[in-house]
Amino acid sequence: MADGDLMRKDIKEVEAEAVAYLCCATLGLPGLEESRDYIQGWLGSKEQSDEFSQKSASRVFSAADKILKAGTKSANADEVSK
């Protein structure tokens, strides 16, 4: 993340939680309700919600996409090598 050092800690945390939520939801893993509660609680104010939607949403979807694709590539490589 190029601007990671410039971001507030709470924004980093909610972005990380949102990435985890998307990955867990896609993979059918537990913990979605707790994750959703945390994200919704953080986005509870209009100011924070607006701040999140400016850049964070794009970073969240990009990071989740990279993580999920990396897992797929790894699984596919293992299958090919057998």
Buried (B, 14 or more C-beta within 10 A) or exposed (E): EEEEEEBEEEBBEBBEBBBBBBBBBEEEEEEBEEBBEBBEEBBEEEEBEEBBEEEBEEBBEEBBBEBBEEEEEEEEEEEEEE
